[in-house]
Amino acid sequence: MEAKNSSDEKDKPPSSGLENSPIVETAHTETMSPESFLSSPKNGRSSVTQESFLHSMPQSGSPSATFQTKQATSQRTIEFRSRFFPGVTDAQWNDWRWQLRNRIQSLAALEKLLQLSESERTAIQQHMGPLPISITPYYASLIDPKNPRQPIRRTVVSVKDEFKFSPEESIDPLGEDGHSPVPGLVHRYPDRVLFLVTEICSVYCRYCTRSRMVGQNDTTLRFNPTQWEHAIEYIAKHKTVRDVLLSGGDPLTLTDGRLEWLLSRIRQIPHVEIVRIGTKVPVVLPQRVTPALVNMLKKYHPLFMSIHFTHHDELTPETADACKRLADAGIPLGSQTVLLKGINDNVSTMKKLMQGLLKNRVRPYYIYQCDPVLGSSHFRTSVKKGLDIIQGLRGHTSGYAVPSYVIDAPGGGGKIPLLPEYVQGWDGQDLILKNYEGKLFRYPDRFGGRKNSSKDSDNGGAC
């Protein structure tokens, strides 16, 4: 399927968009042509920041900036706004650009909102790791200001445990860099590629697998039209690639124009059948899911979206509205949830999340074992915890609410699904199965069952 472009402009890389950049105050403001970004800068570096280049936005007030409808709001968010942002209008609060401009990114800002624990304050003061603090005001409104053990709070606020490194941990646990034929493109599976298009997220999860690259504040344009062009050329040359996953960072932090440029170019490649977007934006920045964005996305079907959910406290009216807009546009939504110690590592919490996702038209897709990225040991559970959760879901709720539990194998082995021991073995030609209640059942498997033990012995061993 190929989307038709209304003009030749979509075949050109997006302009720099440096004018009126509201996010990075120190960004250069000169206008630069698309051609200047496609040519290699001297020494391979530029003084323009990544965020100002790809994520700069026009000033607030344009019709596409907000939801454009009266937005349902959780009571917790209403109280948070009244206390900490009393002068902010509904139009400002529901403007995703305002949310990005006002992210909480410092100890001083965080202290105004939360009663920080000693561990949190020390970690933020002494933070030497690559991953910064960044929380949108909206997502901050969901955080318990007094309880440092609250699940949502633990996922976005640093603690001292981030500085404890285990022998099994590494900066690139999935070996993505070793499977990148061109910068920003990971080609691990035969028919699909991971296309990293940005290093920016609106909120940074403390267990991020790509903490080595996301949120960097140096002056190098790691992700830019030159990198995009090289990745697209690679995809076009490799005809086995039928599935492209846009990720990063978070692709939905790109402006509509830049995201559409990427989608339109990918859609011009005949052998690409589907495009996917991996994002947490509908959860942490639901204001981004504007009518303009949705109307643009639905031009590029078949388009799928994988959304990173962590806990049922994220299932707010705002997130429900964002998911509704996407689903109404015909975009199939799937969830990806990382199994996290003390946050969602029990059956009741995970069941409530998965059932809530289905109510919001999001199909539970994956539960990930937490990757062994540096400083993540306080988040990781035993694998048995994950198996117990799947066993506690299977048969105890609808099948649509049961995701696959997977380990992304260290070093680049790919996703490996794990299941409880439902298959108990064979008795002759009968397959012995255990159901969700622990009861055993026989299934006649005469085309695949084992022969009896005496015949096995006669033939030199098991088949």
Contacts in CASP RR format, 6 or more apart in sequence:
PFRMAT RR
TARGET T0000
AUTHOR 0000-0000-0000
METHOD contacts of the structure
MODEL  1
MEAKNSSDEKDKPPSSGLENSPIVETAHTETMSPESFLSSPKNGRSSVTQ
ESFLHSMPQSGSPSATFQTKQATSQRTIEFRSRFFPGVTDAQWNDWRWQL
RNRIQSLAALEKLLQLSESERTAIQQHMGPLPISITPYYASLIDPKNPRQ
PIRRTVVSVKDEFKFSPEESIDPLGEDGHSPVPGLVHRYPDRVLFLVTEI
CSVYCRYCTRSRMVGQNDTTLRFNPTQWEHAIEYIAKHKTVRDVLLSGGD
PLTLTDGRLEWLLSRIRQIPHVEIVRIGTKVPVVLPQRVTPALVNMLKKY
HPLFMSIHFTHHDELTPETADACKRLADAGIPLGSQTVLLKGINDNVSTM
KKLMQGLLKNRVRPYYIYQCDPVLGSSHFRTSVKKGLDIIQGLRGHTSGY
AVPSYVIDAPGGGGKIPLLPEYVQGWDGQDLILKNYEGKLFRYPDRFGGR
KNSSKDSDNGGAC
1 267 0 8 1.000
1 273 0 8 1.000
1 301 0 8 1.000
1 302 0 8 1.000
2 267 0 8 1.000
2 268 0 8 1.000
2 270 0 8 1.000
3 263 0 8 1.000
3 264 0 8 1.000
3 267 0 8 1.000
3 268 0 8 1.000
3 299 0 8 1.000
3 300 0 8 1.000
5 11 0 8 1.000
5 264 0 8 1.000
10 260 0 8 1.000
10 261 0 8 1.000
10 264 0 8 1.000
10 265 0 8 1.000
11 265 0 8 1.000
12 34 0 8 1.000
12 261 0 8 1.000
13 34 0 8 1.000
13 37 0 8 1.000
13 38 0 8 1.000
13 225 0 8 1.000
13 228 0 8 1.000
13 229 0 8 1.000
13 261 0 8 1.000
14 34 0 8 1.000
14 225 0 8 1.000
14 255 0 8 1.000
14 257 0 8 1.000
14 258 0 8 1.000
14 261 0 8 1.000
15 31 0 8 1.000
15 32 0 8 1.000
15 33 0 8 1.000
15 34 0 8 1.000
16 31 0 8 1.000
16 32 0 8 1.000
16 33 0 8 1.000
16 34 0 8 1.000
16 36 0 8 1.000
16 37 0 8 1.000
16 48 0 8 1.000
16 53 0 8 1.000
17 31 0 8 1.000
17 53 0 8 1.000
17 56 0 8 1.000
17 255 0 8 1.000
18 27 0 8 1.000
18 28 0 8 1.000
18 29 0 8 1.000
18 30 0 8 1.000
18 31 0 8 1.000
18 32 0 8 1.000
18 48 0 8 1.000
18 52 0 8 1.000
18 53 0 8 1.000
18 56 0 8 1.000
19 29 0 8 1.000
19 31 0 8 1.000
19 56 0 8 1.000
20 56 0 8 1.000
20 57 0 8 1.000
20 58 0 8 1.000
20 59 0 8 1.000
21 27 0 8 1.000
21 29 0 8 1.000
21 52 0 8 1.000
21 56 0 8 1.000
21 57 0 8 1.000
22 56 0 8 1.000
22 57 0 8 1.000
22 59 0 8 1.000
22 60 0 8 1.000
22 97 0 8 1.000
22 100 0 8 1.000
22 101 0 8 1.000
23 51 0 8 1.000
23 52 0 8 1.000
23 55 0 8 1.000
23 56 0 8 1.000
23 57 0 8 1.000
23 100 0 8 1.000
23 101 0 8 1.000
24 49 0 8 1.000
24 51 0 8 1.000
24 52 0 8 1.000
24 56 0 8 1.000
26 49 0 8 1.000
27 48 0 8 1.000
27 49 0 8 1.000
27 51 0 8 1.000
27 52 0 8 1.000
27 56 0 8 1.000
28 47 0 8 1.000
28 48 0 8 1.000
28 52 0 8 1.000
32 48 0 8 1.000
34 225 0 8 1.000
37 53 0 8 1.000
37 221 0 8 1.000
37 224 0 8 1.000
37 225 0 8 1.000
37 226 0 8 1.000
38 225 0 8 1.000
38 226 0 8 1.000
38 229 0 8 1.000
39 226 0 8 1.000
40 226 0 8 1.000
41 221 0 8 1.000
44 220 0 8 1.000
45 219 0 8 1.000
45 220 0 8 1.000
45 221 0 8 1.000
46 219 0 8 1.000
46 220 0 8 1.000
46 221 0 8 1.000
47 219 0 8 1.000
48 219 0 8 1.000
48 221 0 8 1.000
49 217 0 8 1.000
49 219 0 8 1.000
50 198 0 8 1.000
50 199 0 8 1.000
50 200 0 8 1.000
50 216 0 8 1.000
50 220 0 8 1.000
50 221 0 8 1.000
50 222 0 8 1.000
50 223 0 8 1.000
50 224 0 8 1.000
51 200 0 8 1.000
53 221 0 8 1.000
53 224 0 8 1.000
54 198 0 8 1.000
54 200 0 8 1.000
54 223 0 8 1.000
54 224 0 8 1.000
54 254 0 8 1.000
54 255 0 8 1.000
54 258 0 8 1.000
55 100 0 8 1.000
55 198 0 8 1.000
55 200 0 8 1.000
55 253 0 8 1.000
55 254 0 8 1.000
55 255 0 8 1.000
56 255 0 8 1.000
57 97 0 8 1.000
57 100 0 8 1.000
57 255 0 8 1.000
60 91 0 8 1.000
60 92 0 8 1.000
60 95 0 8 1.000
60 97 0 8 1.000
60 98 0 8 1.000
61 91 0 8 1.000
61 95 0 8 1.000
63 292 0 8 1.000
64 256 0 8 1.000
64 290 0 8 1.000
64 291 0 8 1.000
64 292 0 8 1.000
64 293 0 8 1.000
65 95 0 8 1.000
65 96 0 8 1.000
65 97 0 8 1.000
65 290 0 8 1.000
66 91 0 8 1.000
66 94 0 8 1.000
66 95 0 8 1.000
66 96 0 8 1.000
66 287 0 8 1.000
66 290 0 8 1.000
67 94 0 8 1.000
67 287 0 8 1.000
67 289 0 8 1.000
67 290 0 8 1.000
67 291 0 8 1.000
67 321 0 8 1.000
68 290 0 8 1.000
68 291 0 8 1.000
71 90 0 8 1.000
71 94 0 8 1.000
71 287 0 8 1.000
71 317 0 8 1.000
71 318 0 8 1.000
71 321 0 8 1.000
72 317 0 8 1.000
72 318 0 8 1.000
72 320 0 8 1.000
72 321 0 8 1.000
73 317 0 8 1.000
73 318 0 8 1.000
74 141 0 8 1.000
74 142 0 8 1.000
74 316 0 8 1.000
74 317 0 8 1.000
74 318 0 8 1.000
76 141 0 8 1.000
76 142 0 8 1.000
77 138 0 8 1.000
77 141 0 8 1.000
77 142 0 8 1.000
77 316 0 8 1.000
77 318 0 8 1.000
80 140 0 8 1.000
80 141 0 8 1.000
81 88 0 8 1.000
81 93 0 8 1.000
81 141 0 8 1.000
84 112 0 8 1.000
84 113 0 8 1.000
84 137 0 8 1.000
85 93 0 8 1.000
85 137 0 8 1.000
88 98 0 8 1.000
92 98 0 8 1.000
93 99 0 8 1.000
93 137 0 8 1.000
93 138 0 8 1.000
93 287 0 8 1.000
94 287 0 8 1.000
95 287 0 8 1.000
96 285 0 8 1.000
96 287 0 8 1.000
96 288 0 8 1.000
96 290 0 8 1.000
99 136 0 8 1.000
99 137 0 8 1.000
99 138 0 8 1.000
99 202 0 8 1.000
99 285 0 8 1.000
99 287 0 8 1.000
99 288 0 8 1.000
100 136 0 8 1.000
100 202 0 8 1.000
100 253 0 8 1.000
100 285 0 8 1.000
102 136 0 8 1.000
102 137 0 8 1.000
103 134 0 8 1.000
103 135 0 8 1.000
103 136 0 8 1.000
103 137 0 8 1.000
103 202 0 8 1.000
103 203 0 8 1.000
104 110 0 8 1.000
104 113 0 8 1.000
104 133 0 8 1.000
104 134 0 8 1.000
104 135 0 8 1.000
104 136 0 8 1.000
104 137 0 8 1.000
104 140 0 8 1.000
105 132 0 8 1.000
105 133 0 8 1.000
105 134 0 8 1.000
105 135 0 8 1.000
106 133 0 8 1.000
107 121 0 8 1.000
107 124 0 8 1.000
107 125 0 8 1.000
110 116 0 8 1.000
110 124 0 8 1.000
110 133 0 8 1.000
110 135 0 8 1.000
110 157 0 8 1.000
111 121 0 8 1.000
113 140 0 8 1.000
113 143 0 8 1.000
113 145 0 8 1.000
114 120 0 8 1.000
114 143 0 8 1.000
114 145 0 8 1.000
114 146 0 8 1.000
114 153 0 8 1.000
114 157 0 8 1.000
115 145 0 8 1.000
115 146 0 8 1.000
116 124 0 8 1.000
116 148 0 8 1.000
116 157 0 8 1.000
117 148 0 8 1.000
117 159 0 8 1.000
119 148 0 8 1.000
119 159 0 8 1.000
119 160 0 8 1.000
119 161 0 8 1.000
120 148 0 8 1.000
120 157 0 8 1.000
120 158 0 8 1.000
120 159 0 8 1.000
122 160 0 8 1.000
123 158 0 8 1.000
123 159 0 8 1.000
123 160 0 8 1.000
123 162 0 8 1.000
123 163 0 8 1.000
124 133 0 8 1.000
124 157 0 8 1.000
124 158 0 8 1.000
126 163 0 8 1.000
127 133 0 8 1.000
127 158 0 8 1.000
127 162 0 8 1.000
128 163 0 8 1.000
129 162 0 8 1.000
129 211 0 8 1.000
130 211 0 8 1.000
130 212 0 8 1.000
130 215 0 8 1.000
130 216 0 8 1.000
131 204 0 8 1.000
131 206 0 8 1.000
131 208 0 8 1.000
131 211 0 8 1.000
131 214 0 8 1.000
131 215 0 8 1.000
132 204 0 8 1.000
132 215 0 8 1.000
132 217 0 8 1.000
133 156 0 8 1.000
133 157 0 8 1.000
133 158 0 8 1.000
133 204 0 8 1.000
134 201 0 8 1.000
134 202 0 8 1.000
134 203 0 8 1.000
134 204 0 8 1.000
134 215 0 8 1.000
135 143 0 8 1.000
135 156 0 8 1.000
135 157 0 8 1.000
135 203 0 8 1.000
136 202 0 8 1.000
136 203 0 8 1.000
136 284 0 8 1.000
136 285 0 8 1.000
138 284 0 8 1.000
138 285 0 8 1.000
138 286 0 8 1.000
138 287 0 8 1.000
138 318 0 8 1.000
139 152 0 8 1.000
139 156 0 8 1.000
139 202 0 8 1.000
139 203 0 8 1.000
139 283 0 8 1.000
139 284 0 8 1.000
139 285 0 8 1.000
142 152 0 8 1.000
142 313 0 8 1.000
142 314 0 8 1.000
142 316 0 8 1.000
143 150 0 8 1.000
143 152 0 8 1.000
143 153 0 8 1.000
143 156 0 8 1.000
143 157 0 8 1.000
144 150 0 8 1.000
144 152 0 8 1.000
144 153 0 8 1.000
147 153 0 8 1.000
148 154 0 8 1.000
148 157 0 8 1.000
148 159 0 8 1.000
151 310 0 8 1.000
151 311 0 8 1.000
151 313 0 8 1.000
151 340 0 8 1.000
151 342 0 8 1.000
151 343 0 8 1.000
151 344 0 8 1.000
151 349 0 8 1.000
152 310 0 8 1.000
152 311 0 8 1.000
152 313 0 8 1.000
152 314 0 8 1.000
154 206 0 8 1.000
154 340 0 8 1.000
154 342 0 8 1.000
154 343 0 8 1.000
155 205 0 8 1.000
155 206 0 8 1.000
155 207 0 8 1.000
155 310 0 8 1.000
155 311 0 8 1.000
155 340 0 8 1.000
155 343 0 8 1.000
156 203 0 8 1.000
156 204 0 8 1.000
156 205 0 8 1.000
156 206 0 8 1.000
157 206 0 8 1.000
158 206 0 8 1.000
159 206 0 8 1.000
159 378 0 8 1.000
161 375 0 8 1.000
161 377 0 8 1.000
161 378 0 8 1.000
162 206 0 8 1.000
162 375 0 8 1.000
162 378 0 8 1.000
163 375 0 8 1.000
164 375 0 8 1.000
164 377 0 8 1.000
164 378 0 8 1.000
165 374 0 8 1.000
165 375 0 8 1.000
165 377 0 8 1.000
166 372 0 8 1.000
166 375 0 8 1.000
166 377 0 8 1.000
168 372 0 8 1.000
168 410 0 8 1.000
169 372 0 8 1.000
169 373 0 8 1.000
169 374 0 8 1.000
169 375 0 8 1.000
169 376 0 8 1.000
169 377 0 8 1.000
170 372 0 8 1.000
170 373 0 8 1.000
170 374 0 8 1.000
170 410 0 8 1.000
171 211 0 8 1.000
171 212 0 8 1.000
171 373 0 8 1.000
171 374 0 8 1.000
172 178 0 8 1.000
172 212 0 8 1.000
173 209 0 8 1.000
173 371 0 8 1.000
173 372 0 8 1.000
173 373 0 8 1.000
173 410 0 8 1.000
173 411 0 8 1.000
174 209 0 8 1.000
174 371 0 8 1.000
174 408 0 8 1.000
174 409 0 8 1.000
174 410 0 8 1.000
174 411 0 8 1.000
174 412 0 8 1.000
174 413 0 8 1.000
174 414 0 8 1.000
175 410 0 8 1.000
175 411 0 8 1.000
175 412 0 8 1.000
176 186 0 8 1.000
176 188 0 8 1.000
176 194 0 8 1.000
176 210 0 8 1.000
176 412 0 8 1.000
179 186 0 8 1.000
179 187 0 8 1.000
179 188 0 8 1.000
179 412 0 8 1.000
180 186 0 8 1.000
180 187 0 8 1.000
181 187 0 8 1.000
181 234 0 8 1.000
182 227 0 8 1.000
182 230 0 8 1.000
182 231 0 8 1.000
182 233 0 8 1.000
182 234 0 8 1.000
183 222 0 8 1.000
183 227 0 8 1.000
183 230 0 8 1.000
183 231 0 8 1.000
184 195 0 8 1.000
184 196 0 8 1.000
184 223 0 8 1.000
184 227 0 8 1.000
184 231 0 8 1.000
185 193 0 8 1.000
185 194 0 8 1.000
185 195 0 8 1.000
185 196 0 8 1.000
185 230 0 8 1.000
185 231 0 8 1.000
185 234 0 8 1.000
185 235 0 8 1.000
186 193 0 8 1.000
186 194 0 8 1.000
186 196 0 8 1.000
187 193 0 8 1.000
187 194 0 8 1.000
187 234 0 8 1.000
187 238 0 8 1.000
187 241 0 8 1.000
188 194 0 8 1.000
188 412 0 8 1.000
188 413 0 8 1.000
188 414 0 8 1.000
189 414 0 8 1.000
190 240 0 8 1.000
191 240 0 8 1.000
191 241 0 8 1.000
191 242 0 8 1.000
191 243 0 8 1.000
192 241 0 8 1.000
192 242 0 8 1.000
192 243 0 8 1.000
192 244 0 8 1.000
192 245 0 8 1.000
193 234 0 8 1.000
193 235 0 8 1.000
193 241 0 8 1.000
193 243 0 8 1.000
193 244 0 8 1.000
193 245 0 8 1.000
194 245 0 8 1.000
194 247 0 8 1.000
195 231 0 8 1.000
195 235 0 8 1.000
195 244 0 8 1.000
195 245 0 8 1.000
195 246 0 8 1.000
195 247 0 8 1.000
195 266 0 8 1.000
196 210 0 8 1.000
196 213 0 8 1.000
196 223 0 8 1.000
196 247 0 8 1.000
196 248 0 8 1.000
196 249 0 8 1.000
197 223 0 8 1.000
197 228 0 8 1.000
197 246 0 8 1.000
197 247 0 8 1.000
197 248 0 8 1.000
197 249 0 8 1.000
197 251 0 8 1.000
197 254 0 8 1.000
197 262 0 8 1.000
198 223 0 8 1.000
198 248 0 8 1.000
198 249 0 8 1.000
198 250 0 8 1.000
198 251 0 8 1.000
198 253 0 8 1.000
198 254 0 8 1.000
199 213 0 8 1.000
199 214 0 8 1.000
199 215 0 8 1.000
199 216 0 8 1.000
199 222 0 8 1.000
199 223 0 8 1.000
199 248 0 8 1.000
199 249 0 8 1.000
200 214 0 8 1.000
200 215 0 8 1.000
200 249 0 8 1.000
200 250 0 8 1.000
200 253 0 8 1.000
201 208 0 8 1.000
201 214 0 8 1.000
201 215 0 8 1.000
201 248 0 8 1.000
201 249 0 8 1.000
201 250 0 8 1.000
201 253 0 8 1.000
201 280 0 8 1.000
202 250 0 8 1.000
202 253 0 8 1.000
202 280 0 8 1.000
202 281 0 8 1.000
202 284 0 8 1.000
202 285 0 8 1.000
202 288 0 8 1.000
203 280 0 8 1.000
203 284 0 8 1.000
203 285 0 8 1.000
204 214 0 8 1.000
204 215 0 8 1.000
205 280 0 8 1.000
205 308 0 8 1.000
205 310 0 8 1.000
205 338 0 8 1.000
206 379 0 8 1.000
207 338 0 8 1.000
207 340 0 8 1.000
207 370 0 8 1.000
207 371 0 8 1.000
207 373 0 8 1.000
207 376 0 8 1.000
207 379 0 8 1.000
208 214 0 8 1.000
208 373 0 8 1.000
209 371 0 8 1.000
209 373 0 8 1.000
209 408 0 8 1.000
210 248 0 8 1.000
210 249 0 8 1.000
211 373 0 8 1.000
211 374 0 8 1.000
213 222 0 8 1.000
214 248 0 8 1.000
214 249 0 8 1.000
215 249 0 8 1.000
216 222 0 8 1.000
223 248 0 8 1.000
228 262 0 8 1.000
228 265 0 8 1.000
232 265 0 8 1.000
232 266 0 8 1.000
232 269 0 8 1.000
235 241 0 8 1.000
235 244 0 8 1.000
235 266 0 8 1.000
235 269 0 8 1.000
235 272 0 8 1.000
236 269 0 8 1.000
239 271 0 8 1.000
240 271 0 8 1.000
241 271 0 8 1.000
241 272 0 8 1.000
242 271 0 8 1.000
242 272 0 8 1.000
242 273 0 8 1.000
242 274 0 8 1.000
243 272 0 8 1.000
243 273 0 8 1.000
243 274 0 8 1.000
243 275 0 8 1.000
243 276 0 8 1.000
244 266 0 8 1.000
244 272 0 8 1.000
244 274 0 8 1.000
244 275 0 8 1.000
244 276 0 8 1.000
245 275 0 8 1.000
245 276 0 8 1.000
245 277 0 8 1.000
245 278 0 8 1.000
245 306 0 8 1.000
246 262 0 8 1.000
246 275 0 8 1.000
246 276 0 8 1.000
246 277 0 8 1.000
246 278 0 8 1.000
247 277 0 8 1.000
247 278 0 8 1.000
250 278 0 8 1.000
250 279 0 8 1.000
250 280 0 8 1.000
250 281 0 8 1.000
251 259 0 8 1.000
251 262 0 8 1.000
251 277 0 8 1.000
251 278 0 8 1.000
251 279 0 8 1.000
252 259 0 8 1.000
252 277 0 8 1.000
252 279 0 8 1.000
252 281 0 8 1.000
252 282 0 8 1.000
252 285 0 8 1.000
252 288 0 8 1.000
252 289 0 8 1.000
252 293 0 8 1.000
253 281 0 8 1.000
253 285 0 8 1.000
253 288 0 8 1.000
254 262 0 8 1.000
256 292 0 8 1.000
256 293 0 8 1.000
256 296 0 8 1.000
257 296 0 8 1.000
259 293 0 8 1.000
259 296 0 8 1.000
260 296 0 8 1.000
263 275 0 8 1.000
263 296 0 8 1.000
263 297 0 8 1.000
263 299 0 8 1.000
263 300 0 8 1.000
263 303 0 8 1.000
264 300 0 8 1.000
266 272 0 8 1.000
266 275 0 8 1.000
267 275 0 8 1.000
267 300 0 8 1.000
273 302 0 8 1.000
274 302 0 8 1.000
274 303 0 8 1.000
274 304 0 8 1.000
275 300 0 8 1.000
275 302 0 8 1.000
275 303 0 8 1.000
275 304 0 8 1.000
276 303 0 8 1.000
276 304 0 8 1.000
276 305 0 8 1.000
276 306 0 8 1.000
277 303 0 8 1.000
277 304 0 8 1.000
277 305 0 8 1.000
277 306 0 8 1.000
278 305 0 8 1.000
278 306 0 8 1.000
278 307 0 8 1.000
278 308 0 8 1.000
278 336 0 8 1.000
279 305 0 8 1.000
279 306 0 8 1.000
279 307 0 8 1.000
279 308 0 8 1.000
280 307 0 8 1.000
280 308 0 8 1.000
281 288 0 8 1.000
281 289 0 8 1.000
282 288 0 8 1.000
282 289 0 8 1.000
282 307 0 8 1.000
282 319 0 8 1.000
282 322 0 8 1.000
282 323 0 8 1.000
282 326 0 8 1.000
283 307 0 8 1.000
283 308 0 8 1.000
283 309 0 8 1.000
283 310 0 8 1.000
283 314 0 8 1.000
283 319 0 8 1.000
286 316 0 8 1.000
286 318 0 8 1.000
286 319 0 8 1.000
286 321 0 8 1.000
286 322 0 8 1.000
287 318 0 8 1.000
288 322 0 8 1.000
289 321 0 8 1.000
289 322 0 8 1.000
289 325 0 8 1.000
289 326 0 8 1.000
291 325 0 8 1.000
294 325 0 8 1.000
294 326 0 8 1.000
294 328 0 8 1.000
294 329 0 8 1.000
295 329 0 8 1.000
297 303 0 8 1.000
297 326 0 8 1.000
297 329 0 8 1.000
297 331 0 8 1.000
298 329 0 8 1.000
298 330 0 8 1.000
298 331 0 8 1.000
301 330 0 8 1.000
301 331 0 8 1.000
303 331 0 8 1.000
304 331 0 8 1.000
304 332 0 8 1.000
304 333 0 8 1.000
304 334 0 8 1.000
305 326 0 8 1.000
305 331 0 8 1.000
305 332 0 8 1.000
305 333 0 8 1.000
305 334 0 8 1.000
306 334 0 8 1.000
306 335 0 8 1.000
306 336 0 8 1.000
306 365 0 8 1.000
307 323 0 8 1.000
307 333 0 8 1.000
307 334 0 8 1.000
307 335 0 8 1.000
307 336 0 8 1.000
307 362 0 8 1.000
308 335 0 8 1.000
308 336 0 8 1.000
308 337 0 8 1.000
308 338 0 8 1.000
309 315 0 8 1.000
309 335 0 8 1.000
309 336 0 8 1.000
309 337 0 8 1.000
309 353 0 8 1.000
309 357 0 8 1.000
309 362 0 8 1.000
310 337 0 8 1.000
310 338 0 8 1.000
310 340 0 8 1.000
310 343 0 8 1.000
310 344 0 8 1.000
311 343 0 8 1.000
311 344 0 8 1.000
311 349 0 8 1.000
311 353 0 8 1.000
312 349 0 8 1.000
312 352 0 8 1.000
312 353 0 8 1.000
312 356 0 8 1.000
315 353 0 8 1.000
315 356 0 8 1.000
315 357 0 8 1.000
315 360 0 8 1.000
319 360 0 8 1.000
320 360 0 8 1.000
323 333 0 8 1.000
323 360 0 8 1.000
323 361 0 8 1.000
323 362 0 8 1.000
324 360 0 8 1.000
324 361 0 8 1.000
326 333 0 8 1.000
327 333 0 8 1.000
327 361 0 8 1.000
327 362 0 8 1.000
332 363 0 8 1.000
333 361 0 8 1.000
333 362 0 8 1.000
333 363 0 8 1.000
334 357 0 8 1.000
334 362 0 8 1.000
334 363 0 8 1.000
334 364 0 8 1.000
334 365 0 8 1.000
335 354 0 8 1.000
335 357 0 8 1.000
335 362 0 8 1.000
335 363 0 8 1.000
335 364 0 8 1.000
335 365 0 8 1.000
335 366 0 8 1.000
335 403 0 8 1.000
336 365 0 8 1.000
336 366 0 8 1.000
336 368 0 8 1.000
337 344 0 8 1.000
337 350 0 8 1.000
337 353 0 8 1.000
337 364 0 8 1.000
337 366 0 8 1.000
337 367 0 8 1.000
337 368 0 8 1.000
337 403 0 8 1.000
338 367 0 8 1.000
338 368 0 8 1.000
338 370 0 8 1.000
338 379 0 8 1.000
339 345 0 8 1.000
339 367 0 8 1.000
339 368 0 8 1.000
339 369 0 8 1.000
339 370 0 8 1.000
339 381 0 8 1.000
339 385 0 8 1.000
339 386 0 8 1.000
339 389 0 8 1.000
339 405 0 8 1.000
340 370 0 8 1.000
340 379 0 8 1.000
340 381 0 8 1.000
341 370 0 8 1.000
341 378 0 8 1.000
341 379 0 8 1.000
341 380 0 8 1.000
341 381 0 8 1.000
343 349 0 8 1.000
343 379 0 8 1.000
344 350 0 8 1.000
344 353 0 8 1.000
345 381 0 8 1.000
345 385 0 8 1.000
345 386 0 8 1.000
345 389 0 8 1.000
346 389 0 8 1.000
347 388 0 8 1.000
347 389 0 8 1.000
347 392 0 8 1.000
347 393 0 8 1.000
347 396 0 8 1.000
350 367 0 8 1.000
350 389 0 8 1.000
350 393 0 8 1.000
351 392 0 8 1.000
351 393 0 8 1.000
351 396 0 8 1.000
351 397 0 8 1.000
351 401 0 8 1.000
354 364 0 8 1.000
354 393 0 8 1.000
354 397 0 8 1.000
354 401 0 8 1.000
354 402 0 8 1.000
354 403 0 8 1.000
355 397 0 8 1.000
355 401 0 8 1.000
357 363 0 8 1.000
357 364 0 8 1.000
357 401 0 8 1.000
358 364 0 8 1.000
358 398 0 8 1.000
358 400 0 8 1.000
358 401 0 8 1.000
363 400 0 8 1.000
364 400 0 8 1.000
364 401 0 8 1.000
364 402 0 8 1.000
364 403 0 8 1.000
365 403 0 8 1.000
365 404 0 8 1.000
366 403 0 8 1.000
366 404 0 8 1.000
366 405 0 8 1.000
366 406 0 8 1.000
366 415 0 8 1.000
367 386 0 8 1.000
367 389 0 8 1.000
367 390 0 8 1.000
367 403 0 8 1.000
367 404 0 8 1.000
367 405 0 8 1.000
367 406 0 8 1.000
368 406 0 8 1.000
368 407 0 8 1.000
368 408 0 8 1.000
369 380 0 8 1.000
369 381 0 8 1.000
369 383 0 8 1.000
369 386 0 8 1.000
369 405 0 8 1.000
369 406 0 8 1.000
369 407 0 8 1.000
369 408 0 8 1.000
369 418 0 8 1.000
370 376 0 8 1.000
370 379 0 8 1.000
370 380 0 8 1.000
370 381 0 8 1.000
371 408 0 8 1.000
371 410 0 8 1.000
372 380 0 8 1.000
372 410 0 8 1.000
383 407 0 8 1.000
383 418 0 8 1.000
386 405 0 8 1.000
386 418 0 8 1.000
387 405 0 8 1.000
387 418 0 8 1.000
387 419 0 8 1.000
387 420 0 8 1.000
388 420 0 8 1.000
389 405 0 8 1.000
390 402 0 8 1.000
390 405 0 8 1.000
390 418 0 8 1.000
390 419 0 8 1.000
390 420 0 8 1.000
391 420 0 8 1.000
391 436 0 8 1.000
392 436 0 8 1.000
393 401 0 8 1.000
393 402 0 8 1.000
394 402 0 8 1.000
394 420 0 8 1.000
394 436 0 8 1.000
395 402 0 8 1.000
395 435 0 8 1.000
395 436 0 8 1.000
396 436 0 8 1.000
404 417 0 8 1.000
405 417 0 8 1.000
405 418 0 8 1.000
405 419 0 8 1.000
406 415 0 8 1.000
406 416 0 8 1.000
406 417 0 8 1.000
406 418 0 8 1.000
407 415 0 8 1.000
407 416 0 8 1.000
407 418 0 8 1.000
408 414 0 8 1.000
408 415 0 8 1.000
408 416 0 8 1.000
409 415 0 8 1.000
409 416 0 8 1.000
421 434 0 8 1.000
422 433 0 8 1.000
422 434 0 8 1.000
422 435 0 8 1.000
423 431 0 8 1.000
423 432 0 8 1.000
423 433 0 8 1.000
423 434 0 8 1.000
424 432 0 8 1.000
424 433 0 8 1.000
424 434 0 8 1.000
424 440 0 8 1.000
425 431 0 8 1.000
425 432 0 8 1.000
426 432 0 8 1.000
426 445 0 8 1.000
426 449 0 8 1.000
426 450 0 8 1.000
427 442 0 8 1.000
428 449 0 8 1.000
428 450 0 8 1.000
428 451 0 8 1.000
428 452 0 8 1.000
429 444 0 8 1.000
429 445 0 8 1.000
429 446 0 8 1.000
429 448 0 8 1.000
429 449 0 8 1.000
429 450 0 8 1.000
429 451 0 8 1.000
430 442 0 8 1.000
430 443 0 8 1.000
430 444 0 8 1.000
430 445 0 8 1.000
430 449 0 8 1.000
431 442 0 8 1.000
431 443 0 8 1.000
431 444 0 8 1.000
431 445 0 8 1.000
431 449 0 8 1.000
432 440 0 8 1.000
432 441 0 8 1.000
432 442 0 8 1.000
432 443 0 8 1.000
433 440 0 8 1.000
433 441 0 8 1.000
433 442 0 8 1.000
433 443 0 8 1.000
434 440 0 8 1.000
434 441 0 8 1.000
435 441 0 8 1.000
450 456 0 8 1.000
450 462 0 8 1.000
450 463 0 8 1.000
451 459 0 8 1.000
451 463 0 8 1.000
456 462 0 8 1.000
456 463 0 8 1.000
END
